[in-house]
Each structure stands twice: as C-alpha cells, then as structure tokens.
Amino acid sequence: MSKEITSRAADYSQWYNDIVIKADLAEHSAVRGCMVIKPNGYAIWEKMQAVLDKMFKDTGHQNAYFPLFIPKSFFSKEASHVEGFATECAVVTHYRLKNDGNGNIVVDETAKLEEELIVRPTSETIIWNTYRGWIQSYRDLPILINQWANVVRWEMRTRLFLRTAEFLWQEGHTAHATAQEAIEETERMLHIYADFAENWLAIPVIRGKKTTNERFAGALDTYCIEALMQDGKALQAGTSHFLGQNFAKAFDVKFTGRDGKLDHVWASSWGVSTRLMGALVMAHSDDSGLIIPPKLAPIQVVIIPIYKGDEDLAKITAYVNELSMRLKGMGVSVKFDDRDTQRPGFKFADYELKGVPIRIAIGGRDLENKTVEIARRDTKLKQTVPQEGLDIYIVKLLEEIQSAMYNKALAYRDEHITEANGYEEFKQLLDEKAGFISAHWDGTPETEQKIKEETKATIRCIPLDNQLEDGICIYSGKPSIQRVLFARAY
C-alpha cells in the first residue's frame, strides 16, 4: 500500500494529500473548498476535542453555542475586524427558493432579506452583542465561554484540513473586569494549547507573540504556538488574543465596578481548529502512511490472528479476548481484527497506512511458545515478546512511543532553527535548509512586508522567552534589540 503514496522527497504536497485520502481521514466534497471528514479522521478529532474540552473545563470554562448567522451590520461596528475578514465572508441574501415553471429551482427574488447575514468566519461580533445583555456589574464577571462550532472563510486555494472554506474549531470568548485579568487569560490559554500540542500531539512548539502585521483583526496582542513540519515550513497551531476593550466599546458592553464607576469590559478570545489534523500528519508521518501519537490514536493496539482452521482461531480468540479485557481495563483501546475477508498481509499494510501505534500478530505456534510478535508503527521495529506481563509491557511501550515521537520531532525542530546575520545568508538558508530562521528585524511593518514580498517568509513570532540582543536588521540595516523567527509557512 505504501507504493500508492508519493514519497516526501518527490513531492511533499502530494505526499500529504495521499496520506489524508488513503488513510481515510478526509476527502473532497461536492461543495467547492469543503471536505468530508471520514470516520477515521473524525475519531482523531473527537479525541482532540475530549482532551481540550477537559482542559478548558478544568480552568473554569463552560461550553455554549451561538448562531451560525451574523447580521452584516455587526461587522461594521469594529473597523479592523471587518477589514480583516471582509474578503472571506459568505453572505446570505435570500431565504427562499422557488420553481421557475421549467423544472428548475431558482432563488425567489421576492424573498430578499432586509439585512444580509454573514455565515460566521468567527464569532466575536455575535457573542459581544449577546454579552451586552449578560453583563451589568462586576458580579457578572468574569465570563468564561467556549464554543465548539464550524466556521466559514471563503478560501480560494484549499487543502484538506490545512485550509478549507468550512472547518471545525473551538473558540473561547471571555470577559473580564480588568486588563490584567484578560491578559492573564490570554496567556493561560496559550500555555494550555502548548501543553496539548507537546504532550498529546507530540509536537514541540514555540510560544510567542505575533507582530502587528500578523495580529488577529481587532486584537491588541495575538499570542501563538508555532510548529515546524517535516518539509521545513512552519504551521500556526493555535492562537490566543488579547482584545482589550475593542469589542466591548463596539457593542457598548459596560459594567459597574466595585468603585461604582462604569467602564467597558476587557476581553480575550482563543482557538484551535481541525488544522491540527494537518499538523499531526505532517509532523510525524512517513512514506508508508500515517503515524498517530498513542494518546490520540482511536485504536492504540490492533491484534491480528494468523491461523489455520476454525479450531486454531478459537484458541487464539480465547487468549485475545482475555488480553483485550486486561488492556481495556488499563485504558488501552484495542481492536481484534479476525475478519476472514482479508489476508493478514493486507491487514498489516492497512493498519500501517492508518497509523495504529502497535500491531500484535499471534498464531498457533505463538500460543504454544507463549509469545506474540509486536510491531511498532513509529520505528517499524518488530520483536517477539513473552505473553506473561504483556499488558504491562504494552502500556509502557505506548508511553515510550509517545515520548519517542515527541523527541524525534523536537530534534528535527531544533536542528532547523538557524541564525542569519545578513539578508543574502537569510535567503540562502530559506532555500537550502528552510525551518525557522532567527534574525534581527527593525520592528517596522514596512520591513516585514518587504521581506514577505521578496522571500514569501513571514515573522512567525517573537518568542516569549526571547533574550534581548543588540543587532542590525538583516534587511534595513537599522538597529534591533532582539531576534525574531522567520519561516515560510502553511
């Protein structure tokens, strides 16, 4: 089956598409730019949702749901916000269809909406219009709300999971009495995203702030986590925004403070999306298919019987049922694939393609020898293991695989952070080594834009742990006080 997958070296983009489609994660739909997330892909997303949802609730957040449609007038209330999303909005203008008398269904021109509705690209406007009715005094604060939803951004160039016209995500929207509380919330959620990326996705990330050019439309500050994919391109894996009082002022959301004075509320918003599915594929997978971190694998262990006749299968099944019960009791998800419609070799290749972390093969001779054959998906290492204590061995092996995947990605990332001290060196590194390039920048949007236009590299972030360092901007030659991270990105 791996022969059906284009190699990373030959065509990384096609390799990615091949894995997403052939591993049954998603496929293109009949709607331009939209995807169908298939059961294999959605099962991974469900595990991501479950983990993140618990993280949110453990920090005091509650889930709610707001309308898919947003009155157009709401967008005009926050100027920078509407400017940021104006070119990506899908607009609903009519509410009824009719038969034209020739067997065709057409829009009923008499059913025009009094005000057009925007299919949400993000929910700040509808949520802050709602919060106006929820908030009167400091006793109503903070409001810590998360929404799991779909959004629409009319992308012209789409790629499954990475950039689609419709995608799934969560968006947090919080309201606070002080700027400091809102900033603390913004930073707290950034670290939750980083924790999830590193300890569940097994992807190391750099925590940082976006520049003014890259900041979320309507925010005072945007924090981000940036990951590096195997082709040396960066991927923004999550963002958290300090919105200041911009949306509260736009929608007149005020509260009476403890001092009796009236003030506008302070806000944050934060989100991750099914883009994380693309990150998972590109950070870990190989030319044989998908590799899933054990913590997010819908099936962590697959057991394949190799048998001759029903009697042989019955003996294997009895052992596997007992082993499966023990593993499930230890929190391990197990599948016993005893289908007689496919040969073991086909099953081996199929589960390798779909990224199941551990594959166990067991036959009649293994039963006699009290052993099994175990294959790791991440390294493809096979070994014969005693049946005694196998459940404990598997649990430890899953932990080892999770750690190994993170360490491999970390080593690759660290090897691909390179300093550049001049513009020619910078351009050469972009073309020859890629990855993150640490370089001095003069802090101006104009220089940042010029570099982007000439090289297609953007400032991915100003790392939070940056050390101040006097230097010279690689482009303008003007003084600089710190390095920032540049990269070409998805």
Disulfide bonds with the S-S distance in Angstrom:
none
